[in-house]
Every structure is written in structure tokens, then in C-alpha cells.
Amino acid sequence: MYPKVSDFINEVFGTNINLPIQSFGLFVALAFIVAAAIVYIELKRKESEGLLNHQIKKVLKGKPATTQDFIIPIILGFLIGAKLIGAIFDYSYFAENPQGFLFSFKGNIFGGIIFAAYFFFATYRRKSKEKLDKPIWVEEKLHPYQLTGNIVFIAAVAGIIGAKIFHQLENLDDFLANPIESLLSFNGLTFYGGLIVAGITLVYYAKKNKIAWYHLADSVAPALMIAYAIGRIGCQIAGDGDWGIVNMAPQPEWLSFMPDWLWAYDYPNNVLNKGVLIDGCSGLHCYRLDNPVFPTPVYETTACLILFSGLWITRKRIKIPAVLFSIYLILNGIERFFIEKIRINETYNISGYKITQAEIISVVLITLGISGIILLRKHFKAKPI
């Protein structure tokens, strides 16, 4: 396992560098970048097909700078400078615990002041160039695809908050034992929590910006599937605990073409330091699991890449709005429901049956997806777009 990118670089090239880039965080960022590209492409396509329309907004040009124009740049500049210069002077701590450093009060106040001053003068210069003797109102076109950055940013923030909330609800003992570390860590993110909270937030944002929610939903469906697949690569590489149950069974003959670790894996050097100490290992991550487990992140990545391909190929053939998203809900729910059977997770005891949070939500999503297809077909048949 490679909890940090530098772990991989050091093993391959025999170096001894220490970069503040965690593997899981890197793949989460990559997932959002790929998702943003897909949403951008789909929103642009839907506008070209006449399903979405641009907005006309009036913007006041040339107005003089106000105090409010400088507040955010100054604050942002101070935070960036304090953390950036602070990270340089305390690099060892920053490299080992980047999120702990970023969310702490650690930093360099002089670096903050210098950057705040630079951001102030940069804002002042820009506003001075834009200033007109008499401000004028102009009309500008705002295309839906131009909001992709906002959509992804809102989804990222709301998704991480939702993922953290649902994870804490599922692991209350761990949260109560160390709440600060649990909240600040990139480990421990419940996908369905992020999906639910981000979904609600984006529906509100779409309504506010006069984007039909059902067209936005169809645009993000393939993006969600491939983003999940990429995120699970990060889980596998970092060894963040999203693995399966213990698997001591011999590999079946019909799977002999696969490497042994795809059947059962002990996650050496996992980021959680779970298991037993590895002989001769030195450093922060020197543990491997006592017994091998199913490497479920690999299975999920493979399954979701296949499902993404299906959604991407059929997206133009499905004409009823939100049906593609309904299909996504069904496919995602089925994939997650069955992987839970071999995945380690906290369970609830309901009427004598042990069931996980993800299994409950999976069933709900499958039900919503099937109901959505039925209702949407009836609705848009009676009222075509």
C-alpha cells in the first residue's frame, strides 16, 4: 500500500522524499476533475439539443471598488500566505499530517500579512482598470455549462459534509473516542451520505439558477459512477479500511488467471496501521492485516467502470428526462447491495437480521430508481418536453 504518493515514488526510484500528498486525497481530487469534465460535456450537449437554455443576466460594469470587494481577497490572501509560508518553515509536520496542519491554527503570521497585502493591491489594480466614469448595465449570456465549476464545488463541499455525517452516525464509538481526528481525516467517508446531501443541495442550486433538475440529474449520473470508481482506486492504494471480510478460502480454479492478491489481500503498509507489525519495516505505516480479506475496492472499481460505460453509451438514446439518473440509482444500489455481502462494515440488528447502513440505502435507491422510471414515463408521456 502507498498511503502517500511519495511512498510509491520512493519504492520505485529508491528515493527518500516526503511529499504532503495523500494517495486517497489525490484520487478524490482526480475523481472530481473527471466528473467535472463529464458534467461540462453533458450540459453543453443538452443545451445544443435545446433541452437547456442560457440565461440573460444584467451586470453593472465599471462601478468603483467598495469595502466589500476587498474583504474576501484580504482574508483569502492571509490564510493562503499563513499556511503556505508556515508549511515551508514546518515542512516535516505539514508533510506527515497535511489536513491536521491546514485545519489547525498553525501558520506564519508574516506570510499571511504579505499575501493579504498582495491580494489587496491586486484587487485594487483590477478594479481601477475596470472603473468607468459612469457605470453601465450590460446584458451577458450565462450558459448552464459555465456553472460546472460551481456545481462541482457545491457537490464536493456538500458531499464531504454528508459523507462525514453519515460515517459518524455509522461509527459513533470511533467518533466519540477521537472526534477531532475523525472529522479532519480524509479517511472515513460514507459515499451514500455524500450522495444524499449533495443531491439535495444541487436540486436547490439548479432551481435557483433556472436549470431543470432532471436534466442536471441526467448530466451528473455518468459522472457519479466514474467518480466513485476512481475514488475506490484511492481506497485500495491507501488501504483505508474499505476492504472486505476475511477470506481464507483457496482461490477457485476458474479464477486461476487472476493474481492471488485479487482474491485475498492483507493490505501491507495500510494507512490505518491495522493488523500485525511487518518485520524489518520502519516508518509510519508498518502493519499488515492478520488475515487476508477480499479487496472489495478493486471489485467496485471494475464494476463501476463497466456500469459507467453502459450509462455513457446509452445516454443519448434515453429521451425521457431523469430516467438515466433513475437507472444510475438502480445500478448503483444493486452494485453496493451485493458488495456489502463480502465487505466489512458496521451492522444494525433489525428484527433479528443484521444489515448495514449501505444495504438499507441501496434498497431505497433501487426502489426510488424503479419508481422513478415508472412515474417519469407516465408524466412525460402525458406532458412531453
N, C-alpha and C positions, 0 to 999 in steps of 0.2 A: 504494500500500500504506500501511497505517497500523499500524506496529509497536506504537504505544501509542495508547490511547484518546484522549489529548489531541491526537494528530496529526490525528485525524478532526475533533475539535471545533474545532481551530484553522483547519482548511481551510474548514469550513462557516461558522463565525461570524467568521472573521478575527481571532481572539484569539491570544494568545501564552502560554498556560498550559502547565505541565509537570506532568502527573499521573503518579504511580508505578504506573500500571495498564497492564500489557502486554495487547495485544489477544488474543494466543493464550491467556494465562493466564485472561483473562476468560471466553473461550468454553469452556475446560476446566472452569472453575467452574460455568458455566451448564449444561454437559453433565451434571455430577454432580447438580446440583439437579433437572434434568428426570428423570434416571434414578432419583433417589431417590423422586420423586413417583410414577413408574410402578411401581416395586417396592412401594411402600406400598399403592397401589391393588390390585395383584395379590395381595399377601399377605393383605390384608383380604378380598378376594373369595374366595380359596381357603379361608379359614377359615369364611366364611359358607356355603360349599358343603360343608363338612365334610371337606375334604381336609387341612386343618391344624388342630391343636388348641392351645389355650392351655396353659400350664404353671402349676402351683401352686408358688409358692416361699415358704419361710418366711423372714421378715425380722425381725431383732431391732430393736425400736423403743425409743428413749429411753435408749440407753446413753450414758455420759459420753464426752466427747471424749478421744481418745488422741493421742499424739505423731504417729502416722502420719496422722491426719486433717489435720494442719497442713502436713506436708512438701510435698505436691504443690501446694496453693494458694500457699504461700510461693515455691516455685521458679517456678511459673507466673506469679505476680504480678511477681516480679523480672524475668523475661525480657520480659514484656509492657511493663513500665514502662521498662526499659532501652532497648528497641528503639523504643518509641513516642516517648519524650522525645528519644532520640538522633536519630530521624528528623526531628523538628521542628527541632532545632538544626543538623542536617547534611542539610537537605532536598534540596539540589541533587544530592548523591551518591546519596541514597536514591531520588530520582525517576528518575535515569538508570540505576541498577543495583539495583533493589529486592531481588532474590534474593541478589545479592552482599552487600548490606548485612545482610539478615536472617540469612545463614549465616556472617557474619564475627563477630569479637569486638568490633566497633564497637557503641557504645551509651552511654547515660548512667547511670552507677552510682547517682547520687542519685535519678533517676527510678525505677530498679529497687528501691531501698530503700523509697521512698514507696509504690509499688504493692504490694510484698511485705507491708508493714505493713498496708495497707488490706485485702488478701486475708486476712491473719491475723485481723484483728478481725472481718471479715465472717463468716468461718468460725466463729470463737468465738461470735459472737452467734447464729448459726443453730443451732449445736449446743446452746447454752444453752437456747434456746426449745424444742428438741425433747427435752431431757433429762427423764426421769421418775424419780421416787423409786425405782421398781422397774421395770427394763426388761422388756418383754414381747415374746413371739414372736407375730407375726401372719402370716396367710396372704394372699398377694397373687397376683392373676392376672397372668400375663405373656403377652401376645398376640404372635404372630410379627411382626405389622406394627409393633409397638412397638420392634422391633430393627432397623428400617430404617436409622436413623442409624448404628448400629454396623456394619451390613452395608456401607453406602456408604463409611463411613470406612475400614474394613478393605480394601475393594476399591480405594479411592483410594490408600492408602499402599502396599499390595502391588502394585497396578497400576503406579504410578510407579516403584517399585523394579525391577519386572520389565521395564518399558519401557526404563529406563536400562541395565540389564544387557544386554539383547538389542541395544540400539543400540550399546553399546560393543563388543560382540562383532562387530557388523557393520561398525564403523568404528574398528578398533584404532589405525590411524595417527593419526586425529584425537584420539583419547583419549590416546595416548602423548605427543602434541605439547603438549597442554594439559589434563591430567587434571582439575584443579580447576574450570576454567571449563566443561568438558564435563559434569561431574557436577552442577554447580549451575544450569546453564542449563535453562529450560523447553523450549528447542528440542532436538530430537534425542530423540524418544520413539518407540519401536517398539511399535505397538499390540499386535501378537501376543505380544510379551514380557509386556506388562501383562496381557493376557487369560489367558495360561497361569499366571502366578504368582498373580494374583488368584483365578483359578478354583480352584486347589489350596488356597489359604488359606480361601476361602469354604466349600469342602466340609468342611474341618476344623471351621470355626466352626459350620456347620449341624449337624454330628454332635454337637458339644459341647452345643448348645442344643436338641437333640432335634427338629430341623426336617428333614423328609425332603429330602435333597439334590435329588431330581428335581423336587419342587415348587418349590424355591427356584430351580433352574436355569430352569424354565419362566417363573418370575416375572421373572427378570433378562434373558431373551432379547430381548424388545422394547426394554427399557431400554438394553441394549448397542448395539443397532442405531441407535437415535436419538441416543445419546450420541456414537457415532462420527461420525454425520452432522454434529452440532453442532461437534464438535472440528475437523472438516475445514474448517468455515467459518473458524475461528480460523487455521488453516494458510494459507488463501487470503488473508485480510485482512492477516496479518502478513508473508506472503511468507517462510515459514520454511524453504524448501528442499524441501518435499514437493510439488514440481511435476513436470511430465512432461519427456519428451525434447524436443530441439529440433524445432520444427515450422515449416519454411519453405514447406510446400506451400500453394497457394492454397486458400481456403475453398471447398468444394464448393457447387455451385449449389443443391443440395437443402437446404443448411444456411444459405442466404442470409437466412433470417428471424432468425438469431441475431446478436447483436453480434459484431464481429470479435474482441474480446478473449476470447470463449468458445471460439474456435477456436485462437488463438495469442496469447500474452500475454508481455510482457517484464518483468513484476513491478517497476515503478519503486518506489524507496524501500523495497526489501525489507530485512527485519531483519538478514539475513546480510551485507549490503553486497557482494553478488555482482554481477559484471559490470563495466560501464563507468560512469564518473562522469557524472552528469546536469549539463548546462550550466546555470549560474546557481543551482544548488542549494546551500544551506548547512545544516549540521546534522549529525546523527549518521548518517542514512540517506539517502545521496545517490547510490545506484547503481541501475542497471537492467541486466537481462541483455543480453549481447551480441546474442543471437538469441532470438526469441520461442519459447516452449515450450507444450506442452499444459497448460492449467490443470486438472490432474487433481483437485485438491481439490474443485472445483466439480462435476466429474462424479461423484465419490464421494458428495458430499453429496446430490446429486439421486437417485442410485441407492439410497442407504441410506434416504432418506425414503420412497421408493416401497416398498422392502422392509419397512421398519418398518410401513407402512400394511397390508401384506399379513399380517404377523405379528399385528398388533393386531386385525385383522378376524377372523382365523381362530382366535385363541387359545382362545375358548370352545367351538369345535367339536371341537377335538382333545382326546380324553378319555384317551389313553394318556400317562402321566407321562413327561416328558423328551423326548417326540417333538418338541414345539415347539422345544426347545433344539437338538435334532438338526437340525431344519430350518434354524434360525438358523446353525448351523455350516456347513451346505451352502451356503446363500445367501451368507454372508459369505466363505466360501472361493472361491466362483465369482466374486463381485464383485472381490475382491482379486487373484485369479489373472489375470484379464483386464486389469485396470487396470495391472498390473505391466508389461504389454507396451509401454505408452507412458509409463511412469513412470521417472524417473531413480532409480537405486539401485545399491548395490554388488552385484556378481555373483560367484558361485562357478563354477569350471570343473570340472564333473563329467562325466567320460568324453567330453570334447570339447564338452559342452553348457554354455552359460552360463545360469545360473539364480540367482535371487535367494533370499534367506532367506525372504521373504514367499511366494514361489511354492512353496517346499518345504512351509512350514507350511500354506499354503492347501490343497495336495493332501492333507496329513494330516488337516486339518479336514473336508474333503469326505468322505474315506474314513471318518472317525470318525462323521460325521453319517449316512451311508448305513448303516453297520454298526449304529449305534445304533438307527435306526428298525426294522431287521430284528430285532435282538435284543430290543428293548423290546416289540415286538408279540408275539413268541413268549412272552416272560417274563410279561407281564401278561395274556395270553390264558389261560395256564395258571394264573396266580395273580393274579386281578383284585383291584384295590384296593377 
